[in-house]
Amino acid sequence: MKKHDIVEGVIDTYEFPNKGSFHMDDRKVTVKGAVKGQKVSCRITKLKKGKADGRLLEVLEKSELEDASPVCSHFGMCGGCSYQTLSYENQLKVKEELVKGLLDGVIDGEAHPYEWQGIIASPVTKGYRNKMEYSFGDEYKDGPLALGLHKKNSTYDIVQMDDCYIVNDDLNKIVKYTVQFYKAADLPYYKKMQHTGLLRHLVIRRSATNGDLLVNLVTTTQNLEALDLDAYVKGLLELPLEGKIAGILHTENDSMADAVISDRTNLLYGTEYIYETVLGLQFKISPFSFFQTNTKSAERLYDKARSYVGDTKDAVIFDLYSGTGTIAQLLAPVAKKVIGVEIVEEAVAAARVNAKLNGLDNCEFIAGDVLKVIDEIEEKPDFIVLDPPRDGINPKALTKIINYGVNELVYISCKPTSLARDLVTLQENGYYVTKACAVDQFPGTVHVETVVLLSKGEVDSKKIRVEFSLEDMDMSEFQDGATYPQIKEYVLEHTGLKVSNLYISQIKRKCGIGVGKNYNLPKSEDSRQPQCPPEKEKAIREAFKYFGMI
């Protein structure tokens, strides 16, 4: 087997989130996007000892799991809903097996048996997303203006989204109108490599409670007058929609990062917010608020988490990584006090507004990094709820959380591999899993949430059984901070910036962090190397802080 060879195989193992593999020539060949049971052809892109990576070229034979026809005309082109060829029953089966397999790989079930409660299905499988972030671009180089999602495995090409099935049709109508309006105006989209152009994103939020819509057009400030916003707003308000448009906004964004960032946001029509109702509580959602994207399934997620917390009438609860305070407010009626900690200041401001809206006076929300803030809180928790971002919990923060010594805590995870990593540390420090379940919030996709209840027991590190591949699960931060791919992923997710191994190693050296011998050093003293720009250096340093490296 050589690099660039085209090989065939039947996928016999499947790993989260969407990596299938088969064996050939004493190597495990991993193919992203393949489903267990498929016969595939792939091109070898990377060779390692006993392993190889392949890029999926074609599905030669379907899997037995593929018992449905795609419902979306964009299937195969769009990088989104890759499970459309699986019935919803089989989607749930695959997700449950993946999550259960990850947990069983790190939980000592013999010493501490736990109750696996299966997977909770989403009550809606179509039109469930309450927020979509579309990008302007073209479907091919120098093609006509498009507005939609990125093509599969592409950073630049955009799929024009005319009939996306995971959103309400009101969003499809707004997308069609917007792209037609600006095609007619012949305005350029923003090209992120050249940093030229006007049109960047369209962000639409829809309340699952009453159908109200919030429309936010995101552009640069290059030739703003050409947008003709008055005419654009007039046309939007004339669309035959099922719901009503509550607000229309225009966000100016000249950031180099490929992300929706507000330099300035102007209200063009109506209000700057919509409302959602979750388990009897009201939440005011602004353009940049974080809120679970599947409202109806989120109710099931929060209800399960609330049941795991149980009776806490006289308890002080810490809701760490609290976002807009949804979980904190759902627990407040059955707690003495709830303290939420969240690093995004706007989310904290929204949480305070929502607590007042719901008449809750026993909620306190603090803006700041969990790692630092918990040292400053005078109260001690009786119970802790953890709902961290995809990357999981900073190892140093996790140590501080463990040191509180609470008898029970709930961990909600949107990335099971991060959860599995953190469970190793929790078990080594005397916690064990008593209950766990998966929750499907994203039908049609590979993503899944997990809720785990942990109880405090005696520390017995000899009984901690770890039976998973550290390399496969990207666990190397236990050995020496975070890996280069982890740092890249963190920077991209939080800033929209792409950074190279060279830039990471340069900042490592600046911070006094060891780098492999001669790694990314110039071959001679006179060699010229690109130096990491200040914006990217700042983002890399933030990643180092997150992973506890500085």
N, C-alpha and C positions, 0 to 999 in steps of 0.2 A: 504494500500500500504506500502510495506517495501523495504528496500534496498536489491538489488539483485533479486527482483521480476521481472519476464518477463511479460510485459503487451502489449496490442495492442491498437491502436487508429488510427483515420484518421486525418491527418495533416490539421488543419483549419486556422492557421496563419503562416506567414513566415517573418523572420526578417533577416536583413543584418548581416553577409554575407551569411550564409547558415544554419540558424537555424529554423527548423520547430517546431510546438508545437500543442498539443491537450489537452483537459481537461478530467480529470478523478478523481473521489473521491475529488472534490473541490480543485484539484491541477492543475496547468498548468505544463504539462510535456514537456520539451524542448529536442529535438532530433537533434543533429548536423548532417548535411548531408541529411536531409529529405526534400522532395519537397511538396509544398502545394497540397493537394488532394490525396497524397499517403496514403494507409493503411499500417502501419508498425508495426513490433514487436520490442521491445527494452528492454534492461535490465536496471533497475533503479540503477543509480550509486551514486546519491546524493539526499537527502531529505531536504527541507527547508519549512518554514511556507507558505503554499499555493502554493508551487512550488516543482518541482522535475526535475532532469536531467536524461536522458536515453541515453544509447549507442545503436545505430542502429544495429539490428541483421539481419533483413530481410525486404524487401519490399514485402508485401503480395499482394497488388493490386496497379497497376500503377495509376498515376495521369493523368487527361485528358490532361495536358500540355506535357506529355511524348509521343510525336508523331514521334520520330525518333529512329533509331537503332544506337548504338555506332559504331563509325568508327575506333576505336583504339582497338587493341587486348589486351592492358593492362588495359582497363576500368574496374573499380571495385577493381583492385589491387593497381594501382598508385594513389597517393593522389592528382593528378592534376586536370584533366578536368572532373569535376563531372556533368556538364550540357549536356553531350553527348546524353542523351536520349530525350533532348528537341530540336525541330527544331530551327534554328537560329532566326526565327520570334518570337518564344515563349521565347527564351533566352532574347531577347531584351525587350519583354513585361514584364518579371519578373524583370529584372534589372531596368527598368524605374519605375515600380510600387514601388520597394524598395526605390530607391533614392527619388522619389517624396514624398513618405510617410514620410521619414525621414525629408525632408525639410518642408513639411506642418506641421509637429509636432512642429517645432520651429519658423516658420515664421508667423507673424500676417497678414494673407492675407486680412483680412477685413480692417485694418487700412492702409496697404500698399500692395495692390495687385501686384503680380509680374507675369512676362511673363514666363511660362514654355515652353521651346522650344523642349521638347521631348528628345529622345536619338539618337545620331549619330552612325550609324552602322559602323563597320570596313569594309573597302573595300575588305579585304581578311579574310577568316575564317580558312584556312589551310596553314601550312607552314609559318606562319606570324612572329614567334619569331626570332629576329636577334641575340639573345644570349641565351645559355643554359649552366648551371653549373651542371655537372654530378658528382656523387659520386661513388667511388669504395667501394665494400663491398661484401656481399653474400646475396642470396635470402632467405636462411635459415641457421641456425647455422652450421658452418663447411661445408657449401656447396661450390660449385665452385665459382671462382671469377666472380663478376658481376659488371657492370658499367651502372648506370642509375639514377633513382630518388627514393626517399624513398617510401616504401609501405605506403598505407593508414593507418593512426593512428600508425605508427611505427617510432621509432627514429633510429633504427639500420638496419633493413632489407631493401635491395635494390631490386628494380624491374629492371631486365635487359631490357634496352630500345633498341629494335631492329627496331621498326617501328613507332616512335612517329609521330603523324600526324600534330602537330602544329609547326614542324620545316621542313625546306627543307631537301630533302632526302640525300643531301651531308653530313649533320650532322649525320644521321643514319649510313651512310657508315663509317664515321670516328670513331664512337663509336664502331661499330662491329669490325673494324680492330684493334682498340686499346685494347679491352678486349681480343681478340684472341691472339694478340702479347704477352701480359703479362700473359695470361693463360699458353701459351707455355713456357714462361720463369719461371713459377712457383714462381712468386714474391708475397709477402704478402701485403694485403691492410692494411691501418692504422686503428688500433683499438683505438677509442678515450678514452675508459675507462682505458685501459692498457698503452696507449701512446706508442705503438709499431707498427712496420710495415712501409711500404714504400709508397704505392700508395694511394693518397688522392682524388684528383679531376681531372676532365678534363673540361676545359672551352673553349667553341667554340663561336666565333662571326662570323656573316655573314652579309656582306653589302647587303641590299635590293636594293641598287642602281646598283651595278655591279656584285654581286655574289662572291666577294672576301672573303676569309676565314682567320681567325686568330685562331690558335690552341695553347692552353696553357696547358701543362701537369704539374700538381701540386703534389709534393711528399715531404716527409720528407728527411732528409739527412742521414738516416740510410741505409748504403750499396748502395750508389749512383751509384757506378760503375756497379752494376748489371742491371741498366736500359737499357744499350746498346742503348744510344740515337741516335747514328749514324745509326744503323739498323732501329730503329723506324722511324726516319725522312725519310730514303730512301723508306720505305714501304708506308708512308703517301703520298709521292710525286708520287707514282706509281698508286694510287687509281683512278678509272675512275669516276671523278667528273664532275658535270655540271659547277661549278665555278672553280676558281683557288685558290690555297693556297698562300696567300700573305706573311704569316709569321708563324713560329713555334717557340714556346718559352717553357722554362722549369722554373717553379717557385719552389723555395725551401721554405718550410713552416714547421717550427718546433713548431709553436704556439699550445698551448693546446686548443684554441678555435676551434670549429667545423665550420670554415669559411675559405674562400680563402684569406689568408693574405700573402703578399710577404716579406720574409726575404731577398731574393735575386732572381732576375729574369734574366735569360740568354737567349739571342737570338740564336736560333739554325739554323734558316734559314730565309732568306728574310727580311721583315721589321717588326717593332713593332706596326704597325697601319694599319687600313683600313679607307676608306672614305664613308660617307653617304651624300646624298643630300636631304635637306628638304626645300620645298618651295623656291627653287632657291639658297639656301645657302649651302656651303660645310662644312662638319664637319669631323675632323680627330679624329678617335676613337682608343684609346689605350687599352691594355688588361684590365685595371682597371677603365676605364672611365665609368661614369654613362651616359646612353643614353636610351631613351624610347625603350622598347623591341619590339614594333610593329611600324615600321617606317611609313608605309602607313597610319595607323590610327592616329599616332602622328601628321601627317600633318593636319588632320582634327581637332584634338584637338587644335593645335597651331593656325590654321586659325580662329577657333571660338574665342579663347582668344584674338587674334589680332583684330577681329571685335568688341569685347567688349571694348577694349581699345580705339578704334576710332581714331579721328584726334588729334595728339599730337605733331605737328610740333615744337612748342616752349616750349615743356614740358620736365622737368627732371623726368625720370621714375626710380623708385627703383624696381629691380627684386630681391626679397628676397627669399633665399633658391634656388639660381640660377643654381646649378648643373654645367654642362659644358657650361652654357650660351646660350643655344639654344633660349629660349624665348627672352632674352635680345637682341640677335643679330637680331632676326626677327622683333623686335620693333625699333631697332636703325635707320633704314632708315626713320622712321616717327616721330622721337623724336629729341630734342635738345641734350640730353645726357641720357645714360642709365647706372646706377650703379648696378652691381650685387654683392650680398653677399652670400658666400657659405663657410661652415665650412671645407669641404674636400679640402685640399691644392692641391692635384693632379687634381681635377676637375677644380679648379681656373686656374691652369697652362694651362690646355687644353682649357679653355674658351679664355684665352689670345691668344693662338696660333690660334684658330679658327677665332677670330675677325680679326687678322692680315691676315689670309688666305682669308677672305671675304672682305678685304679692308675697314674695319669699324674702324674709328678713334674716334668715340664718345661713345665708350664702356669702362667702367672701372670696373675691377673685383677685389674684396677684399676678402681675405681669413680670415675667423673668424666666431665666433658665432654671429648670428644676435642680440641676447640679448645685447652683448657688443659693437659690431661694430657700430650700428646705433647711439650710443652716440658720436662716434668719427668722423662721416661724417659731414663736414661743410655744404654741400648743403642740401637744403630742397626739398623733392619731390613734384611734382604736381600730380603724379599718382603712385600707388603702385600695383605691381603684386606679389601675394603670391603663392608659389608652395612648401609647406612644405613636410617633410617626413610623413609616415603613421600616426604617433602619433599626427599630427597637430602642433599647435604653442604653444610654452612655454607661459603660462599665463602672465608672466612678460614681455616677448617680445611683446605679443599682446597688452598690455597696452601702451607700447612705440610706437608701430605702430599706434594705435588709436590716440595718442597724436599729431601726425603729422597733423591731421585734414584735410587730403586730401579729395576732394569732391567725388572722386570715387576710387574704388580699385577692382581688379579681384582676386578671390581666386580659385586656381586649386587644387583639392583634389583627392588623390588616395584611400581615406578611408572615405566614406560619414558620418560615425558616428563621426569621429574627426571633420569634417566640421560642422556637426550639433551642436556639443559642442561649437565650436568657434563662430558660428553664434549667439548663445545666448549672448555672451559677446559683440559682435559687435553691436547687436541691442540695448542692454542696454546702449550703448554709442553713439546712434544716427545714426547708419548706418542701411539701410534697403535694402533688395534684390530687384533688379529691373528685372533682367533676370537670368535664370538658365537653364542648360541642362546637360544631362549625355552623356558620350562618351565611347563606348565600345572598349577597346583596347585589351581585352583578351577573344575572342570567345571560348566557351566550358568551361569556368571557371566562378566562382562566382564573380570575381573582375570587378570593373567598376570605371571610372573616372567621376568627376563632375566639371563643370565650372560655377562660380557664379559671377555676376556683382553686386556690392553694391554701393549705393549712400548715401551721407551724408544728414541726415534730422535732425529734432529737437529731442532731447532726451525726451522720455515720457515712463518711465519704467512701468507705470501702464498699458500700452497697450501691453506689451510684453507677449505673450501667450506661455506658455511652457506646452505642453500636451504629455509628453513622460515619460517613466519610467526611472528614474535615474539609478536604479540598472541594468535594462536590457541593457542600453546604456553605462554602466561603466563610469558614470559621477562623481564618488565620489571625483575626484581631486578638485572639487569646494569646498568641505567641508574640506579636510585635506590633501593637497598634492595629491599624486597619490596612487592608490590601489596597493596592493602586486602583483596581476596579471599584472597590467600595468607596474610595475617596472620590473617584470620578462620578459615580452614581449619585453620591450625596450632593456634590457641587451642582451637577446638572439638575437634580430634582429641586434644590432649594434656591438656585440662582438662574438656572437656564444656561449657564456657561459651560463650555466644553474645555477641559484642561488635559494636557498631555502628561505622560509619565515624566518627561523632562522637567516640566514646570513643577510637578509634585516633588521630585527629587531636589530641585533647586531650593524650594521652600523648606524641605526637610533639613537641608544643610544649614539654612539660616536659623532654624529653630533648634539646632543641635541634635537632631534626630539621626540615628545611624542609617546609612544607605549602603547597599551592597557594594563591594569593592569595584571601583571603576564604573559603577552604574551611571550611565548617561553623562560620563565625563568626556570632555573633548579629547581627541586623539593626540593633539599637540597643544602646547601653550598658546600658539598663535591662532588656534581654531576659533572661529566666530560662531557663537550659539545665540539663538533667540532667547531673550530674557523674559521672564514671566511678567506680564503687565500688572500694575497695581490692583486693578479690579479683580483679576484672577487670583493674585496672591492673597487678597483679603478673603476670598471665598475658600481657598485651600486652607488657610489658617482657621477659619470657622469649622471646617470639616475636622481638622486636627483636634480642635477643642471638643467637638462633639464626641469623637472616638477616644477622648481621654489621653491623647498623645502629647498635649502641651497643657 
